[in-house]
């Protein structure tokens, strides 16, 4: 996901596998419109906002490889700004990770020691955007892989097969690595 990754911490001891440069870019976008990950902007604000394109191009051009990806939850907030630039540099397979809303609320509440009400307020725009973009991209016949969080933990074969098909590998390529990495004990909810 990049050469500089967000390091592990107590909340995620195996690491986030999020590109630090892309992480900073997403936070810059939100900060520039007076938002943050805990105060997500309305999709219409993002849709009309103009973030300096050179900043986006600089980050993306330094990160693109023959096979690459990005993972960062804020992407469902900044997608309107980033999408045209992502489409300029790559053919895209969109991976949507689905998890029951209440499980996500409990997880965030536990991780950040906040109330469930506060976690619900934070996460609601994320879930609305995820569903909105999932439906929009499906209507456009974009390449989409849907993965359910619990299914991935219990049975990653299908997801690994779908990813490998897109990159021209055998269906079980690196399946053993994925299975050894996944750890049910790290799931709090």
N, C-alpha and C positions, 0 to 999 in steps of 0.2 A: 504494500500500500504506500510505500515511499521509503526514502533513505533515512529520514528523521521521523521517528514515531513517538507519539505520546507515551511516556513510560508507564509501567505498572504503578499502582498505588494500593492503599488499603481497600478501596472500593472495587478495584479490579486487579487482583494480584498477578494475573497472567499478562496483563497489558491490554490496551485499547485497540491497537493496530490501526490507529488513525494517524494520517499524515499531519505532522505538526505544522507545516507550511499552509496546508489547506485549512486546518483548524484555525490558525491565526487569520486567514483570509475570511472565513465565515464570521469570526468574531468582529473583524473590522467592518464588515458589511452591516452587521446588526448594530454595532456601536455607532456607526455613521448615521443611522436613522433613529438613534435614541432607544434602542432595544437591547436585549440580552437574551441569553438562553432561558433565563427564568422569567423574562418579560417579553415573550414572543410577539413580533409584529403581525398585524393583519396582512393577509395575502395581498390585498389591494394596495397597501403601502409599498410592499416589495415590488409589485408589478409596475408601479409608476416611478420608482426610484432609479436614479442613474448613478451607479457606482463606477469609478474610473476603470475603464476597460483595460488599460495598460497594466494595472495591478493584477487583474485576473489573468491576463495573457502571460505575464511574467511568471506567476506561480504555476500555471498549467504547463507552460512550455518547458519549465525546469523539471517537471515530474513525469511527463509522458514517456512511456517505454513501450516496447512492442506488445506486451500484455501488462496491463496495469489496472488499478482500481482505486476508488476512494470510498471511504466509509466515515461518515460523520453525521450524527443526528441533525445537526443544524442545516444540513442540505435540504431538508423538507421545508425549511423556512426561507432559505436563500435561492431556491431552485429557479425561480423566474429570472433572476439575474445571471445565474451560472449556466443555465441550460444552453444558450446559443454558443457559448465559448466551449463547453464540453463537446458539443456536436461538431465544432470546427476541428477538434484535434483527434477525435476517436469515433469508431463505431461503438455504440453503447448497448450493453445489456443491463437493464435496470433490475436490481434485486430488491424486492420488498420483503422485509422481515415483519411478520405479523405476530403479535402477542396480545392476549386479552388485555383490554384497557385496565381493568382492575388490578391485574398482576403487575403491570407497569407502575401504576399508582403506588401500590404497596412497596415495590422495589425502590422507587425514588424516595418515598417517605422514609424507608429504613436507611437507605444509603446516606441521605442528606440530613437525617434527623429533623424532618419537617412534618407537619400535619398532613393527613390524607387530603384534606380540602385544598391545602396549598399545592400539593403534588398534582391534584386534579386540575387546578387552574393552570398550572405550568404545562401539563401534558396535553390538554384538550386541543390547542392549536396544532400541535405536532400530529396528533391522530387525524384531525380534520384534513390537514394538508396531505398526509400520507394517502388517505382514501381519495382525496380529490385528484392528486397527481397519478395515482394508480389507475383510476378510471379514465382520466384524460389520455394517458399513454396507451392504455388498452384500446381506446377508440381510434387512436392513430396507428394501431397495429405495430407498436414498438415491441422490441424484444424484451420480454419480462420473465423473470423467475420469481415465483412466490415461494417463500419458505416460512413455515410456522416455527416459532422459537422452540416450543416443546418437542415438535417432531424432529427438528435439527438435533437437539440434544439426545433424543432417544434413538433416532434412526437417520444418520446423515447421508446414507447411500444415495438417495434420490437427488438431493441437492448437489452432492459432489458429482454425480453423473451429469446433471444438467450443466454445471460449470465446465466440466471437462469437455463436453460435446462442443461448447462454444469456442474452446481454445484448441480443439483438434487433438485432444489426448484420449487415451483409453478410459472407459467409464470409471474404473476404480483407481485411476492415477491419484496418488497421495491420499487415498481413503484411510490407510492406516495412520498417517500423520494426523489427519483430521480427528479420527476416533481417539487417538492418544491425547490430543489437545483438549477435547471437550470434557468437561468435568461437572457432573450433576451436583456435586457438593458446593460448587460456587454459585449455584442458583439459589437466591434467597427466597424468591416467591415464584 
